[in-house]
Amino acid sequence: GMAWCFWKVWRPGRVTPVGGYPDSGRHDGAALRWRQSGDVAARPPGITKGAQMSEATGLDHVAATISVGAHAYHGVVTGGQPEVHQIGDLANAHVRTVIDLRMPEEDRGFDAAAAVTAAGMAYVTIPVPPTGPDTAAFDRAREVLRDAANRPAVLHCKSANRAGAVLLPFLILDEGMPEAEAIEVASKAGLKVEALKDLALQYVAAHKA
C-alpha cells in the first residue's frame, strides 16, 4: 500500500552527513526508486516492471528532473543548475562527468564539486560568463565532450542558455550534424539568447575545415 511505499522509499532515520547530501545518495536516487519500491506510479513512463533502464531512458529521466533539462544528444544532458538532492540521481543514471559552466562567484546553493565527486562522478568547470563563451571555453567543452569516456555527461549553467550555446559547435564540428538540425537541438537544450547563438555560429565558421 501507499504507507509501505512511503516508508520503503524514504526510510526514516537515514543519516545525512554535514554537507547536505546523503552518503548513500547514489543508491537512493529517484531514477531507481520505482524499481526498488515496485510502485507502478513511481515508474518512468514506458518502463515495464522489472525492466532494467537503458542508458538513454535513464538520461531522459534525469533530464526530466533537472530544471530546464533536456537529453540533447548521444549521452549529453543539458540543463540548469542541478539541486543537491539530484546529484545522486545523476550518478544512478551512470552519468560520468558533470560540466559546470557557471562562473566561480555564482551561487550554486551547495558545494557542487564536493557533492559531485562524493557521488563518484568527475566535476569539470569551464567558467562562462552570461555574455557567452570565448574560444577557449568552446575548445575545452568540445575536448571534454569528444572523449566518449566522459559521457554520459551533464552540461549545465544556471538556466541552460550557456549550456545550449556550448553544445552547438560540438554537434556541428564533432558530431557532423547539419547546422539547421544542430540549432534546433541546441535550442531544445536551452539556447534561447540570440547573441549566444551568434557567438557559437561564429566559432563554428572559424573552425570549419
Helices and strands as residue ranges (DSSP letters): H 2-10, H 25-28, H 30-37, G 40-42, H 55-65, E 70-73, E 76-79, G 84-86, H 87-92, E 97-100, H 112-118, E 122-125, H 135-146, G 148-150, E 153-156, H 161-169, I 170-174, H 179-188, H 194-207
